[in-house]
Amino acid sequence: MLLPTWGSALIALLIALGILTTLRLLFILPPYRPRPRSRKRSSPTHLLVVLGSGGHTAEMLVMLRDLDPQTYARRTWVVSSGDAFSARKAEEFESDLRQKALDANCGNYEIVTIPRARRVHQSLLSTPVSSLQCLWSCIRLLRRVDVQRPDLILSNGPGTGVIVVLASLVLRFFDWSSRPGGPGSTRLIYVESWARVKRLSLSGKLLLRLVDRFLVQWESLEGAGGRAEFHGVLV
């Protein structure tokens, strides 16, 4: 009788864990996620931007052309390893900000390189390993104690952005305090690429139910999945 008893207890435990995990996921994901506590207007915002090679980076920088560096006084640019183009464009963007601001305080920024989730022509068998390495790097980036955690994470479609969002959700899942500045207070915004007119990208489909706000740039995609918002072309 001992084995059936232990077996029943194990099954009951797994069911309970499954229920608790489901309830926790419902609590941290839209539309049931509570709004984070209001921040002081005078407190600077830490913006984390995910850049992707080529078109994704170009679109993102155009969207941020009117960025107020005093409001978003701390800026973190995330690029994948080997993406020298995006890193260079981020440097140029910051240089332009300083020139426009003249003597005004532009805050500070950093460019962080993380491993690629999947390289071009990489074997599908090894992709899970590289994706986990990328996820772990993103978690370490987001939970650094020496800097203010991101208040806002912005992505527009690169595969790296999916991993960054997942890392943020992992930290949010285990953050029970809901304290200001904690992992649970980070807002996630996804902007679908301008090139997507009738169908969402793979990244968009994956993140549609996970991010706090999901923006599209064509009216034909408004309401996609019951969540897509259209506020005009952003690029």
N, C-alpha and C positions, 0 to 999 in steps of 0.2 A: 504493500500500500504506500510505501514511502516514495517510490518513483512517480506514481500517478499524482501524488500530492504535490511533489516538487514541480512536476510538469504543469499542473493546473496553476500553481502559483506563478510560474514563469510566463505562462500564457496571459494570465491576468495582469502581470507587470508590464508586458509588452503592449497589451491593449491600453493600459492606463498611460504609458509613455506616448503611444500614438495619439491618444486623445489630447493630452497636454501639449504635445508638439503642434497638433493641428490648431488648437485654440490660441497658442502663442503666435503662430504664423498669421492667423486671422487678425490678431491684435496689432501686429506690427506692419501689416500690409494694407494698402488702400482697398476699400473705402472705409474700413473700420479703424484704421490707425488714428489715434487722437492727435490733434494739432499740437506741435511743440510749443512750449511756453514762449511768450513774446520776449524778444531781446531788446535791450536798451538801444535807442536810436543812436546814441553816441558810440556804442561799441562797434569796432570794425568787424567786417564780415570776411571770413576766410573762404575764398572760392577755389575749388579744385576743378580744373578743366582737363578732360581727357582728349588728347590729340591722336589722330590716326594719319597714316601716310597719305599723301596726295590730296584728293578732293575733300576728305573729311576735315583735314587741318585748314585748308583754304576756306571752307564754309564756316567753320567755327570762328576763325579770326575775323571774318566779315561780320558775323553776328555780334561779336564783342567790340566792334569798332567804336561804339559810344560808351564804353565802359568807364565808370567813374572810379579812378584809382584811390580816391579818398574814402569812398564807401566800401569798396572791396580792397581793403588796405593790405590784405595778405593774399597772395595768389600762388597756387601750386599748379604747375603744368606737368602732366604725366604723359610720357612718351614711351614707346616700346624700344627695346634694345635694337640697335641698327638703324633706327629712324632718325638719321641726322637732319633730314629735311625739316621735320616737325620741330626739333630742338632749335634749329637755326631760326625758323619762323617765329617761335616764341620769344627768342632773344630780340629779334627785330621789332616785334610788337611791343615789348617792354621798353625798348629804346625810343620808339615813337611816343609812348606814353610819357616818358620823362621829358621829351622835347616839347610836347603839347602843354605839359603842366608847368614848364619853366621852373620857378622857384618853389612851387607848391609841393607838399609832401605826397609822394607817390606810393608810400608804403613799401613793402618788400615782396620779393618773389623768389621762387626756386623752381628749377626744372629737375624732375625726378625720372630716372630711367628704370623701368621694370622689365623682367623677362617677357618675351613674346609668349602668348598662349599657344600659338601655332605658327610655325614658319611656313613659307611658301614651299609646296611640294613635300611637306613633312608627312611621314607615314601616319596613318590614322591610329595605328597601334601605339605609337609613342605620344600621340596628342594628349591623352588623359594625364600623363606624367608632367608634360610641360605646362598644361593648364593648371594643374595643382601647384606647381612651382610659382606660376604667375599669381594664383590666388593667394598663396602664402605671402608673397612679396607685397601684394596689395593690402592684406590684413596688417602686416607690420607697418606699412606706410600710414594707414589710417589710425592706428592705435598708438602712435608715438606719443610719449608723455612729455617730450621736451618742447612741443609746439602745440598751438591751439588746433583742435580737431576741425576739419572742414565743416562749415555751416551749410554749404551748398556744393553739390557735385553735379557738374554739367557734362553731358556726353551727347554726341550726335551720330553714333552709328558704328565706330570701329569696334572690332571684336574685343579689344582691350577694355573698352567701356563696359561691356557685359561683365567681365571679371571684376572690375572695380565696383560695380553696383552690387554684385553678389558678395564681395568682401564686406561692403558696408552693411548689407543685410545680415550677414553672419554676426557682426559686432552688435547690430541692433537687437538681434534675437537674444543675445546673452546679457543685454543691458536692461536690468529690471528697475533701475533707479529713476529713469526719465529725467535726469538732472540736466539743467542747461549746460551746453557744451559737451555733453556726453554723446556716445555713438548714436543713441536713439534720437537725438535732436537734428542730425544731419538730414537735409532735404535732398531728394534725388530728382533731377529734371532731365528728361530725354527729349531731344529735338530730332525728328526724322529728317533725313537728307532731302534737299530740294529736288534731287533726281527721282525721288519716289513720288509718283503722281497717282497711281491707281492701287498699288499694293505696298504693304509695309515690307521693310527689309527683314532679313532673318534676325538681326539684332533687335529691331523694333518688335517683332513678334515675341521674342523671348522676354523682353522687358516691359511689355505693355501692362501687365498686371502687377509689376513689382515696383515701379517708380511712383513718386508722388504726383508728378505731372508729366503728361505725354503730349508733346506738341507736334503738329504736322504743318506743312507749308503749302498744301494744296487743299482746296475746299472739298474736292472729291473724296478725301480721306477723313474728313471731319466725322467724328463719332465712331470711327473704326474701333471695334472691340468694346464699344460703349464708353471709351475713355479718351479718345484722341480729341485734342482741342485745336481749333484753327483760329489764328489771330493775324492772318496775312503772311506774306512771304517775308522771311527774316534775313535773307542774304541779299 
